[in-house]
Amino acid sequence: MDSTSTRRRATRAKLYEAAVTLIAEQGFSATTVDEIAERAGVAKGTVYYNFKSKTELFEELLRFGVGLLTSSLQQAADETAERGGTKVEALDAMIRAGLVFIDRYPAFTQLYVAELWRTNRAWQSTLLVVRQQAVAVVERVLREGVEAGELSDEIDVPLTAAALVGMVLVAALDWQAFQRERSLDDVHGALSLLLHGRVSGRRD
């Protein structure tokens, strides 16, 4: 990668971080391009050089953030498979990966979850696409578990995948907002017990 591309990626990362923080604090409509530029430490023209509008910046922010989450989930599944783990162990590893991501990017997660419930946004179609990318990783592991006989064939795979992703998002946001005394291990342990009790049917 040449130096120009590296600089542009670094600039975009600054703009993403500035935008997500400001929008999480005060909302999309109240956040101006001037504020994003100031928070990122760049000129206003730099924002428009990288993105045509504030809306495009936000759409790309969604793609970037959910892309990171999706990669984290996929990596957890792949690493579990490489060491010969079960599909339930892969799901458990994905829960932890999701918690690690949310702990690292709490403002983005809060913003993402809030936008999932809105229906009048210009980026709604983008949001649906990136949401499905993350859920699809979990769906794949669930289907493989059903095919291998490890999980019940009565499982509704799309709904269960969405429920698992939603469980991690909501539980992690509750942890961040109201239960910060808990460690990541505590939260993962609680969700892990729920996974084993409700999905695999085990009663360890």
Secondary structure, DSSP 8 states (H G I E B T S, - for coil): --HHHHHHHHHHHHHHHHHHHHHHHH-TTT--HHHHHHHHTS-HHHHHHH-SSHHHHHHHHHHHHHHHHHHHHHHHHHHHHHTT--HHHHHHHHHHHHHHHHHH-HHHHHHHHHHHT-SS-TTHHHHHHHHHHHHHHHHHHHHHHHHTTSS-TT--HHHHHHHHHHHHHHHHHHHHHH-TTS-HHHHHHHHHHHHIIIII----
